[in-house]
Amino acid sequence: MIAERKISELWDKLKGEVGKVIIGQEQVLEEMVITLLSGGHALLEGVPGIAKTLMVKTLAYVLNSEFKRIQFTPDLMPSDVVGTHVFETKTSSFYLKKGPIFANLVLADEINRTPPKTQSALLEAMEERQVTIEGERLLLPSPFAVFATQNPVEYEGTYPLPEAQVDRFMLKILVSYPTIEQEQAVLKNYHEGFVPIRLEKMALQPLYSPAVVEEAQKEILATKVEQNLFQYITQIVQKTRSNPNVTLGASPRASIALLLTSKALATLRGRDYVVPDDIKSLAYPVLRHRLLLRPEAEIEGLRTDDVIRTILASVEVPR
C-alpha cells in the first residue's frame, strides 16, 4: 500500500511532469488533484484562453487515465452525454453506444451553455458514479471525476446551473491570468515548437495509473482528524447559514467536502493529520459556490470570498 508520507512524493513528481506543459497555476493544479483524491468533482471558472482544458487533459495524461471532453451547447441532448442504444442493421439488433461520460476524467466544457435538462444528465453520474440508460444501470470507471468549466463574464446564451447540481461540485476553482513572467515563459515554449494537441511530443511521461489513484484515495481516508477540528468545520459552515449577507448557506455536503479535502491536502503536504490551516485554505473553494448572497450585498460589491473571509475571522481557531 502507498504510505501517506509517499503520497507527497508522488505529488511532487506529478507537479514536475505537469509543469512541462502548464506554466504556473500551481494552486489550481493542487486543488484539482485534491478534488480527484477526495472522490469529488470541480467547477473551473475563468476567462477563455488560460489553459483550463489543457490542464485537465495534461493531468489525465500524466495519470495514464482515460480522458473525454464534452462541449456543452444549447442543442446537446442527455443521450449525447450518457449514451444510447443504437440499431445495428447487419444484426437487426440494438447495441449500447456509451457516451463520453464513460471516462476517468471528464471535461464538461462550458457547462452553463446547455439547458437544465441536459445539465441534469450529469447529476446521477456525479453523485452515484453510474448512469441509467433505458432502465439499465451502468457503473462508471473508477476513479471518476468531472471537471466542468464556465466563463465568469459572459452570460448571453447561458443557463444558470441548478442549485442541486452546483452543490455536487466539491470545489469551485478560480483560474486566473498568469503573471507576466509566466506568460513570457508560455510564449517561449510556443516559439520553440510547443504543440498543445500533441502531448506525447512534449516528452510528457504517464507516471501513474488509475489503480494508483484509487489506492491513494483509500490511504487518504486514514488521515487523522482531532475532535476539535470537527467542531471547527461545523462552526464555519453553520456561520454561513446565519450571516446577514447570505440568503442561502452551505449544506451538510459542504461540511463533508471540507473534511475530505482537508485530509487530502494534509496528505499532499506530507502529514498524516489535519491542521486548522488545511481547513482555512480550502474553505474558499469548498464554500464560494454554495453561498447565495443577498441582492443588496451584491450591489455593494460584496463577493462570496469576502463573506468567507469574515466568517473565518469570527470563528476561533482550535489549538
Secondary structure, DSSP 8 states (H G I E B T S, - for coil): ---HHHHHHHHHHHHHHHTTT--S-HHHHHHHHHHHHTT--EEEE--TTSSHHHHHHHHHHHTT--EEEEE--TT--HHHHHEEEEEETTTTEEEEEE-TTSSSEEEEETGGGS-HHHHTHHHHHHHHSEEEETTEEEE--SS-EEEEEE-SS--TT-----HHHHTT-SEEEE-----HHHHHHHHHHHHTT--TT-GGGGT------HHHHHHHHHHHTT-B--HHHHHHHHHHHHHHHH-TTEEE---HHHHHHHHHHHHHHHHHTT-SB--HHHHHHHHHHHHTTT-EE-HHHHHTT--HHHHHHHHHHHS----
